[in-house]
């Protein structure tokens, strides 16, 4: 039996089986996100390489659905309807990562955390608390500035220097404790070493008496970091016992398996 022709209004499918218009719509959302959430149509065309008529059609549809909005300057921004999707995805990311966080907590004895970089802020999306009676606790969903956290620093260190500088800005950064680095230039100068060493430390920079160590989750669909946090003296004792030659590779190995699992799930 001959196959029936596709309806004239059916969306085109590429050779991989994907729907081209859907792929292009998500491509535009990614371009908007990379631009800080705000862009003009001409900038979208330049960054995406898509024809302007295609961009007009896709953006109009995204605006109608609430995933993109137009501001008073006739620029296009990510829309409020994405917030619910992002919050739900964040909760699921924490759930998927829980076995790996539990493994890290058991291996180190300290609270294990998962965080992502979103719109210039660190968002905690998963946590398994330490079994110690004195332990660190960060509410899942909490947003913090990246400059004073180990997860924030390891994530910023992976960005091209101009992008990291744009996140930090040029003004003095907020001082949460006397140990917080508040000069953007000084912080940027640390990122080469952070990237080369493969880990970052928050030594009482966000909260007095708390020390955190973070590594990157490679291959994750969004910039993601894994960390341990605990009382300063206890974390330093852990580092002294195991040494960075054991502790950091152990954290990186767990992070690599988590990154592979997240990439495979996509």
N, C-alpha and C positions, 0 to 999 in steps of 0.2 A: 504493500500500500504506500502511495506517495505521501510524503510528509506535507502537512498543511503549511502554507506560508505564514510567517509570523505577522501579527497585526502591525499596521503601519506605525502605530504609536508605541510599540514595544521598545523598551530601552535596549541599546546595543550591548552585546556581551563580548568580552575579549576572549582570547584563546584559552585563558586559564579558567574560564567559566565565570569570571566576575562580571558584574554589571558596570559598564564604563561610567555611566552618569553617577552612580553611587560612589565609585572610586574617586571620581573627580570632585564630588562634593566634599568628601572627607579630606582630599588633598587641599582644598581651599581652607577648610577648618584648621588643618595643620599649619598652613602658611600664615593664617591669621594668628594662631597661637605663637608661632615663631617670631612674629612681628610685635609681640607684646599684647596681642588681642585687638589691635586697632590697625586698619590699613585702608588705603584708597583702592578703587577698582584698577587703576593703572598700575599700582604697586603689586596688586594681586596678580595681574596679568604678567608683569615682569618676573615675579618670583615663581609662578606656577608654570609659565610657558603655554598656558591655555589661550585660545582665541577669545577676544573680548566678547563676542556674542554668546559664547558658551558660559563665560563668567557671569554675564548679565543674567542669563537664564537660571543658572545654579544659585546665585546669590539671592535672586528674587524668591526662589522657592525656599531657601533657608530662612529668609526674613519672614515669609508667610508662616513658617512652622515655629518661629521663635528661637531658632538656633543661631541666628545672626540678627543684629539690629543696626539701623542707620542713625548716627548721631546728628546733632544740629550742624556740624561742619561737613555733612555729606560723606563722612567716612564710615566704614563698616566695622563693627565690633562683634566679638563673641557675645551671643545672647544669653539671657537668664535661664532659658530652658536647659542649657548644658549643665547647670549647677547640679540639678538632681541626678543627672547621669554620672557626673564626676564623683559626687558623694557616694553613690551606690557602687561605682567601680572601685573607689578607694576602700570601701568596706570589704568588698570581695577580694581585693588584692591582699588585704590583711588576713583574711580567712585562708586563702591559698597558701600564704607564707607561714602560717602558724606552725606547721611541723618543723620547719627550718628554724624558726625563732625558738621553739622549744628545745631543739637540739643545741642551739647556741647557748641558751640559758643553762642547760644541764652541763655543758662542757666548761663553762666559765663560772657558773654560780651567780652571775649577775643578770639584771634585767636586759632582755634583748628587744630591740626596737627596729621598726621598718619605717622609712620616711621617703617622701618624694619631693622633688622641687617643682613647684607650681606657681606660675606668675610671680616669680621672684621671692617666694616664701617657702619655707619648709613645712610640709604637712605630715604629721605622724599618722600612719595608716594601719599600723599593727604593733602589738606588744605582747610579750610573755614576761610577767613579773618574776623577779628572783624569789627563791624560797626563803631568803633571809628575812627576819622580822624587820630589819632596817633596810629598806630598798627604795629604789627610785620608781616613780610612777608618773607617766605623762599621758594625759587623756588622749585617746585616739580621736583624730579629727582636729587636734590643736594645731594652730598655725604659729610659727615663730620666725624670727629673722634668721637668715642663714649665717651671718657673720660670727655669731657667738655659739654656734653648735658644731659638733664634729661632723654630723651628717651634712649640714649646710656647707661646710668648708670642703669636704671631699667631693660634693656635687658641683660646687662652683669651680673647683680646680679642673674639672673635666671640660668646662666650657672654653671656647676661644676667648682669649684675654679681653677683647672689646666687649663681648657679651657679659662676662663676669664683672667688668668695670661698670657696665650699664646697670646691672642689678644692684651693685653696691652704691653707685652714685658718687658724687664728689664731696658731699657734705659729711661732717663727722657723724659716725655711726653711734647708735644708742649704747650707752655704757650700762650693762646690767649688773656688773660687779667691778671691782677695782682691777680685775684681770682681763676684762674685755678689751680686745683690740678695736679701737674706734677710728683709726686712720685707714681709709680705703687703700691708699698706696702701699702701706705697710702690710696689709692683709694680702693684697694682690701679689706682693713680692714673695709671700710664703707658698703660693700655689704651685710653683714649679717643683719645689721639694715635696709637697703633699702628693702631687701626681706621680712623681718618680718613686716615692716610698710606698705608695699604694694605700695609705691610711691617713686619717686626720684625728686630732685630739682636741677635745674641749676640756681644758684644765681650769675648772671653776670660772669659766668665762660667761656662763649663763646663770649659774647658781653657785654660791659659796658652798664648798664641801662636796661638790659633785664632779666626778671625772668621767668622761665618755670617750670611747674610741670607735671610729667608724670606717667602713670600707665600702667600696662601690659594689653594686649588684650588676655585673656585666650582662649585656644582652636583654635587660628588662625593657619593656615597651615604652617606658617613660623614665627619666633620670631618677634612679632609686638607690638608696643606701641602707646598709645594715649596720647596727651599732650595739654596743653594750654600754650600760651606764650603772654607776653605783657610787657609794661613798668614796671620796678621794683616796683615803688610806687603804681601803680594801682593794680598789682597782689597781693601785700602785703595787700592792703586795702580790696581786695576780700577775702583773707584768714582771715583777722581780722573780717570781717562781718559774714562770714559763718562758719569759724572755720574748722579745718581739720576733725572734727567729722561729718561734713556735706559735705564739698567739695570733699574730697577723696572718700567717698562712692558713691557720685553722679557720679563722673568720672568713678569709677569702675563698677557701674551698667550699664552705657552706654557702656563701654568697653566689659562687659560680654555679652550684647546683640549683639554687633558687632561680637565678637568672635563666638557666636553661629550661627549667620547668615553666617559667612564665612565658618565655618565647615559644615553647612548644604548645602551650595552651592557646596561643593566638592562632 
